[in-house]
Amino acid sequence: MVTPHMDRLAAKGLSLPNTFCPGATCIASRAAMFTGMYPHNTGVCSFDDWAHHRTWVQDLADAGYWCTNIGKMHMGPVRASGWFHERVVVENPTKGYLKSGRDDDDWGRFLSHHGAERPNDRHLTDPDWREKYQGAVWHLEEHLHSDVCIADAAASWIRSHQGDRPLFLQVGFTGPHEPWDPLPRHLELYDDRPMPKPIVRDGELSEKPPQHETHKRRIADALANHESGIDMYSPDVDDIERMRRHYYAKVTTVDEQLGKVMAALEERACLENSLLVFCSDHGELLGDHTLAYKWLMYDQVTNVAMIICDRRAGSAAQGESQDLMSLMDVGPTLLEAAGIEIPTRLEGRSIEAYLKEGQTTPRDFVYCEDNFQIMMRSTTHKLVYYIGQAEGELYDLQADPGEQVNLWGVAQHTDVQRQLIDQVLLWLAASNYYNAGYKQQGPPIYKRNWPTPEAPSLTGPPIDRRPLDL
């Protein structure tokens, strides 16, 4: 990918390529990262509002930090403060949540001010939309693109901010979320670049839990009433390559906006004595396993980028660590760096020792959830435990890094499967007990979705709780 600004940040900081998200969707992952608690402890398991939960942003604010959010937080209700003192609210470029009667976000207001509107009904207006597989270059003026708007707002805020309080600034770009609509000049950079081939094995979905095939069907059916639908039954090799080219180009669009923010910070001399964290909420399948989007527990979804650039005196944070990390570690790390006691409710761990000493004791497992799925991953194996169901997933990551051969229920791997199930249940019990005394800041407005064995779905109705042979 063409990412000069990310590369520059990585060259000056610590790259953590084995970082994993705690939730397999945008909202679940962000809620877990900012509350510091896994989805099963907050109930924010998928597309749920979570502004009523306490976050470590409030801990920073209580300690005297001025906290500002510019861009995507994905925290509902849309206009909630989320414990920030200032917010420029930008959500995904979709009209779906506006149709539910919520207020428009600040990007929508910005477009209206310039006589434009969100280009979100292309599944109705573009007869070729199905064949574009979410790849469509940005067709309005550059400054109207949501990520450009976010970067411009952040740079303006940085240059104009006055005050002597320590700062916490969260800048959230919407990209590379679909639709993959890069700036045209960024797409041109990939005209002659070969794209990696998708990881696909004929018939592999038939050997995996039925949720995989159901996910594929549901996102195809969604094209009837939502622009974000995508039909993964029909693309050929050229279609997948086109999809990936647009995705890569949108990452380049995001990278350019990161450069704008970094330049503004440098102009204001804000980088000295600072700690910069660059990360993503989840990944994207992009045709691997004949699938698209998120929700499932493949590494393409759960393995995310994270770079920490530590500009404080005495930092040893440069290079790369292959140790397993989690986005749950962001909050504890920032709080310890700020000299704030880490609340016991936070389930991640501070990696401050990596920044000061260059290393610490690595963890054995990382975890990710989505509704009834719990992923537990080590450096050698991955288990996906489907609560209340007999199906599951088990992969030997050394022999099968592409996660194409499901070993769940295979006789030769029964011992490993049982050991990992025991481990994930021990973790789940300890996590539930650890936060048993947590009190929400508001009413429990979420719902948890469970599947039925008869109609397995990633977001299904209540389950028939039958006994399992573990």
C-alpha positions in Angstrom: 0.0 0.0 0.0 1.0 3.6 -0.5 1.2 4.9 3.1 4.1 7.3 3.5 2.7 8.9 6.7 1.9 5.6 8.4 5.4 4.4 7.4 6.9 7.5 8.9 5.0 7.0 12.1 6.1 3.4 12.3 9.8 4.3 11.6 9.7 6.6 14.7 7.6 4.4 16.9 6.8 0.9 17.9 4.9 -1.3 15.4 2.6 -4.0 16.9 1.5 -6.2 14.0 0.0 -8.8 16.2 -2.6 -6.6 17.7 -6.2 -7.9 17.8 -9.6 -6.2 18.3 -12.0 -7.1 21.1 -15.1 -7.0 19.0 -15.6 -8.1 15.4 -17.8 -5.1 14.5 -17.1 -1.4 14.6 -19.3 -0.5 17.6 -18.5 -3.6 19.7 -14.8 -3.1 19.2 -14.8 0.6 20.0 -17.1 0.2 23.0 -14.8 -2.4 24.4 -11.7 -0.4 23.7 -13.0 2.8 25.3 -14.9 1.2 28.3 -12.0 -1.2 28.9 -14.5 -4.1 29.3 -15.2 -6.9 26.9 -18.6 -7.0 25.2 -20.1 -9.7 27.5 -19.6 -7.3 30.5 -21.2 -4.3 28.9 -23.8 -5.9 26.7 -22.5 -3.9 23.7 -22.1 -7.0 21.5 -22.8 -5.6 18.1 -24.7 -2.4 16.9 -25.7 -1.1 20.3 -25.7 2.4 21.9 -23.0 2.7 24.6 -22.7 6.3 25.7 -24.2 5.4 29.0 -21.1 3.4 30.0 -18.1 4.9 31.8 -15.0 5.1 29.7 -11.3 5.8 30.5 -11.8 9.2 28.7 -13.7 10.2 31.8 -10.8 9.1 33.9 -8.5 11.4 31.8 -11.0 14.2 32.1 -11.3 13.8 35.9 -7.5 14.0 36.1 -7.5 17.4 34.4 -7.1 16.5 30.7 -9.0 18.4 28.0 -10.6 15.7 25.9 -11.7 16.3 22.3 -13.1 13.9 19.7 -13.1 14.8 16.0 -14.5 12.2 13.7 -15.9 8.7 14.2 -16.5 7.3 17.6 -19.5 5.2 16.7 -21.0 5.9 20.1 -24.8 6.2 20.4 -26.8 8.3 20.9 -25.0 10.3 18.2 -25.0 13.6 20.2 -23.9 12.1 23.5 -20.8 13.8 25.0 -19.1 10.4 25.7 -17.1 12.3 28.5 -15.4 14.5 25.9 -15.4 18.3 26.4 -15.7 18.9 22.7 -16.9 16.7 19.8 -17.1 17.0 16.0 -19.4 14.1 15.3 -18.9 12.1 12.1 -20.5 8.7 11.6 -20.3 6.2 8.7 -21.3 7.7 5.3 -24.8 6.1 5.4 -28.3 7.4 5.7 -29.5 4.4 7.6 -29.3 5.8 11.0 -30.8 9.1 9.9 -33.9 7.3 8.8 -34.4 6.2 12.3 -35.0 9.8 13.3 -31.7 10.7 14.8 -29.9 14.0 14.3 -27.6 14.4 11.4 -23.9 14.3 12.1 -21.5 17.2 11.6 -20.3 15.9 8.2 -23.9 15.8 7.0 -24.4 19.4 8.1 -21.1 20.3 6.3 -22.4 18.7 3.1 -25.7 20.5 3.4 -23.9 23.8 3.9 -22.1 23.2 0.6 -25.2 22.2 -1.3 -24.4 18.5 -1.3 -25.8 15.4 0.3 -24.6 12.0 1.2 -24.2 9.7 -1.8 -25.8 6.8 -0.1 -28.6 5.5 -2.3 -26.5 4.2 -5.1 -28.1 0.7 -4.8 -31.3 2.4 -6.0 -29.8 5.0 -8.5 -26.8 3.2 -10.0 -27.9 0.2 -12.1 -24.3 -1.1 -12.0 -23.9 -0.8 -8.2 -24.1 -4.6 -7.6 -21.2 -5.2 -10.0 -19.0 -2.5 -8.4 -18.7 -4.5 -5.1 -18.5 -1.3 -3.0 -15.7 0.2 -5.1 -16.7 3.7 -6.3 -14.3 6.6 -6.4 -15.3 9.8 -4.6 -17.2 11.9 -7.2 -17.7 15.2 -5.3 -15.0 17.9 -4.6 -12.2 16.5 -2.5 -12.8 18.7 0.6 -16.3 17.2 0.9 -15.0 13.6 1.4 -15.7 12.5 5.0 -12.1 11.7 5.8 -10.8 14.9 4.3 -13.4 16.8 6.3 -12.3 15.1 9.5 -8.6 15.8 8.9 -9.3 19.5 8.0 -11.4 19.9 11.1 -8.7 18.2 13.3 -5.9 20.3 11.8 -7.9 23.5 12.3 -8.7 22.6 15.9 -5.0 21.9 16.6 -3.9 25.2 15.1 -6.5 27.2 17.0 -6.7 25.5 20.3 -5.8 27.7 23.3 -5.4 26.4 26.9 -2.8 25.1 29.3 -4.4 21.8 30.3 -2.9 18.5 29.1 -4.7 17.2 26.0 -6.3 14.0 24.8 -7.3 14.2 21.2 -9.1 11.4 19.4 -9.3 11.7 15.6 -11.5 9.0 14.0 -11.4 8.5 10.3 -14.4 6.7 8.7 -12.2 4.9 6.1 -11.5 2.4 5.0 -15.1 1.4 5.8 -17.3 0.6 2.8 -18.1 2.0 0.4 -14.5 2.0 -0.8 -14.6 5.5 -2.2 -11.0 6.8 -2.4 -10.0 10.1 -4.0 -9.6 9.5 -7.7 -5.9 10.5 -7.7 -5.2 7.8 -5.0 -6.9 5.1 -7.0 -4.6 6.0 -10.0 -1.6 5.1 -7.8 -2.8 1.4 -8.0 -3.4 1.2 -11.7 -0.4 -1.0 -12.4 0.0 -2.6 -8.9 -0.7 -6.3 -8.6 -3.2 -7.1 -5.8 -2.8 -10.1 -3.5 -4.9 -13.1 -4.4 -7.8 -14.0 -2.1 -7.4 -16.9 0.3 -10.0 -19.4 -0.9 -10.4 -23.2 -0.9 -13.2 -24.8 -2.7 -15.9 -26.1 -0.4 -14.3 -24.7 2.8 -17.5 -23.0 4.0 -19.3 -26.4 4.1 -16.8 -27.5 6.7 -17.4 -24.5 8.9 -20.3 -23.4 11.1 -23.4 -22.5 9.1 -23.1 -18.8 10.3 -20.4 -18.4 7.6 -22.8 -19.2 4.7 -25.6 -17.3 6.4 -23.5 -14.2 6.6 -22.6 -14.5 2.9 -26.3 -14.8 2.0 -27.5 -12.0 4.4 -25.1 -9.3 3.0 -26.1 -10.3 -0.5 -29.8 -10.0 0.3 -29.1 -6.6 2.0 -28.6 -5.1 -1.5 -32.3 -4.9 -1.9 -32.7 -2.1 0.7 -29.2 -0.9 1.7 -26.2 0.5 -0.2 -23.8 -1.5 2.0 -25.0 -4.9 0.7 -22.6 -6.9 -1.3 -23.1 -10.1 -3.4 -20.2 -12.4 -2.8 -21.7 -15.2 -4.8 -21.0 -13.6 -8.1 -17.5 -11.9 -8.2 -14.8 -13.3 -10.5 -11.0 -12.8 -10.1 -11.1 -9.3 -11.7 -14.0 -8.2 -9.5 -12.1 -9.2 -6.3 -9.0 -7.4 -7.6 -11.0 -4.3 -8.3 -12.5 -4.4 -4.9 -9.1 -4.7 -3.3 -7.7 -1.9 -5.4 -10.4 0.5 -4.2 -9.9 -0.6 -0.6 -6.1 -0.1 -0.8 -6.6 3.3 -2.4 -9.0 4.4 0.4 -6.3 3.4 2.9 -4.0 5.8 1.0 -6.7 8.5 1.3 -6.8 8.0 5.0 -3.0 8.0 5.1 -2.9 11.4 3.5 -5.3 12.8 6.1 -3.2 11.4 8.9 -0.3 13.4 7.4 -2.3 16.6 7.6 -3.0 16.0 11.3 0.6 15.1 12.0 1.7 18.3 10.2 -0.6 20.4 12.3 0.7 18.8 15.5 4.3 19.5 14.4 3.5 23.2 13.7 2.1 23.6 17.2 5.1 21.7 18.7 2.5 19.3 20.2 4.6 16.2 19.5 7.1 16.8 22.2 6.2 14.9 25.4 3.4 13.2 23.6 2.1 9.7 23.1 0.5 8.9 19.7 -1.5 5.8 19.1 -2.6 4.8 15.6 -5.0 1.9 15.3 -8.1 0.5 13.6 -11.2 -1.0 15.1 -11.3 -4.1 12.9 -10.2 -5.5 9.6 -12.0 -6.6 6.4 -12.3 -10.0 4.5 -12.2 -8.5 1.0 -13.1 -11.8 -0.7 -11.0 -14.2 1.4 -12.9 -17.4 2.1 -15.4 -16.1 -0.5 -16.7 -13.6 2.1 -16.7 -9.8 2.7 -16.9 -7.4 5.6 -16.6 -8.4 9.3 -18.5 -10.3 12.0 -16.5 -13.5 11.6 -13.3 -14.3 13.5 -10.8 -14.7 10.8 -7.5 -12.9 11.2 -8.4 -10.6 8.3 -11.1 -9.2 10.6 -9.6 -9.4 14.1 -5.9 -8.6 13.4 -5.6 -4.8 13.3 -2.9 -2.2 12.8 -1.4 -0.5 15.9 1.6 1.8 16.0 2.6 3.7 19.2 4.9 6.7 18.8 6.3 7.8 22.1 7.9 11.2 22.1 8.5 11.4 25.9 12.0 11.5 27.3 13.5 8.1 28.0 11.3 6.2 25.6 12.7 3.0 24.1 9.7 2.6 21.8 11.1 1.9 18.4 11.1 -1.0 16.0 8.6 -3.9 16.1 7.3 -6.4 18.6 5.7 -9.6 17.5 4.0 -10.2 20.9 0.2 -10.6 21.0 -1.5 -7.3 21.8 -5.1 -6.1 22.2 -6.9 -2.9 21.6 -8.0 -3.3 25.2 -4.4 -2.3 26.1 -4.8 1.3 24.8 -6.7 2.7 27.8 -4.5 1.3 30.5 -1.4 2.4 28.6 -2.6 5.9 28.2 -3.7 6.2 31.8 -0.4 4.9 33.1 1.5 7.2 30.8 -0.6 10.1 32.2 0.2 9.1 35.8 -3.4 8.0 36.5 -4.2 4.9 38.5 -5.6 2.3 36.2 -9.2 1.3 37.4 -9.7 -2.3 38.2 -12.6 -2.5 35.7 -10.2 -2.2 32.8 -9.5 -5.7 31.4 -6.6 -4.9 29.2 -3.1 -4.3 30.4 -0.7 -1.4 30.1 2.2 -1.9 27.7 4.1 1.0 29.1 7.0 -1.4 29.8 7.4 -2.0 26.1 7.7 1.8 25.7 10.2 2.3 28.5 12.1 -0.9 28.5 11.4 -2.3 25.0 9.8 -5.5 26.3 7.8 -7.2 29.0 6.2 -10.6 29.6 4.1 -11.5 26.6 0.5 -12.7 27.0 -0.5 -16.2 25.9 -3.9 -15.4 24.4 -6.0 -12.6 22.9 -9.8 -12.6 22.8 -12.5 -11.2 20.5 -16.3 -11.4 20.6 -19.4 -10.9 18.6 -22.7 -11.8 20.1 -22.4 -15.6 20.8 -18.9 -16.0 19.3 -15.8 -15.9 21.4 -12.4 -16.1 19.7 -9.4 -17.2 21.7 -6.1 -17.0 19.8 -2.5 -17.9 20.7 0.5 -17.8 18.4 -0.1 -21.4 17.4 -3.9 -22.0 17.5 -7.3 -20.3 17.2 -10.5 -21.4 18.8 -13.9 -19.9 18.0 -16.4 -21.0 20.6 -20.1 -20.6 19.7 -21.9 -20.3 23.0 -24.9 -22.7 23.1 -24.0 -24.5 19.9 -22.3 -27.8 19.0 -20.4 -26.2 16.1 -17.2 -24.3 16.4 -13.9 -23.5 14.8 -10.3 -24.7 15.5 -7.3 -23.8 13.4 -3.7 -24.8 13.6 -2.1 -21.5 12.7 1.3 -22.9 12.1 0.1 -25.5 9.6 -2.8 -23.5 8.2 -2.2 -19.7 8.6 -5.0 -19.0 6.2 -7.6 -20.7 8.5 -8.9 -22.8 5.6 -9.2 -26.2 7.3 -11.5 -26.3 10.3 -10.2 -28.9 12.8 -13.2 -28.7 15.2 -14.4 -32.2 15.9 -11.5 -33.9 14.1 -10.4 -36.9 16.2 -6.7 -36.1 16.1 -7.3 -32.7 17.5 -9.8 -33.4 20.2 -7.4 -33.0 23.1 -6.3 -29.5 21.9 -9.9 -28.6 21.3 -10.9 -29.5 24.9 -7.9 -27.7 26.4 -8.8 -24.5 24.5 -12.5 -24.7 25.4 -11.5 -25.1 29.1 -9.3 -22.1 28.8 -11.9 -19.9 27.1 -14.5 -20.8 29.7 -12.0 -20.1 32.6 -11.3 -16.7 31.0 -15.0 -16.0 30.6 -15.8 -16.9 34.2 -12.9 -14.8 35.5 -13.9 -11.8 33.4 -17.5 -12.0 34.5 -16.5 -12.2 38.1 -13.9 -9.5 37.7 -16.5 -6.9 36.7 -19.4 -8.2 38.7 -19.7 -5.0 40.6 -19.7 -2.7 37.6 -22.6 -0.2 37.5 -23.7 1.4 34.2 -24.0 5.1 34.0 -27.5 4.8 32.5 -30.3 2.4 31.5 -29.4 -0.9 29.8 -30.6 0.0 26.3 -28.8 -2.7 24.5 -30.0 -6.2 23.5 -28.0 -9.4 23.0 -28.7 -11.4 19.9 -28.5 -15.2 20.1 -28.8 -17.7 17.2 -31.1 -20.7 16.8 -29.6 -24.0 15.6 -32.5 -24.2 13.0 -31.8 -20.8 11.5 -28.2 -19.9 12.4 -27.4 -16.3 12.0 -24.8 -13.9 13.2 -27.7 -11.7 14.6 -30.5 -14.2 15.3 -33.4 -14.7 17.8 -33.2 -16.5 21.2 -31.5 -19.8 21.2 -32.8 -23.2 22.2 -30.5 -23.9 25.0 -29.6 -27.6 24.6 -26.9 -29.4 26.5 -23.5 -29.7 24.8 -20.9 -32.4 24.8 -17.9 -30.4 25.7 
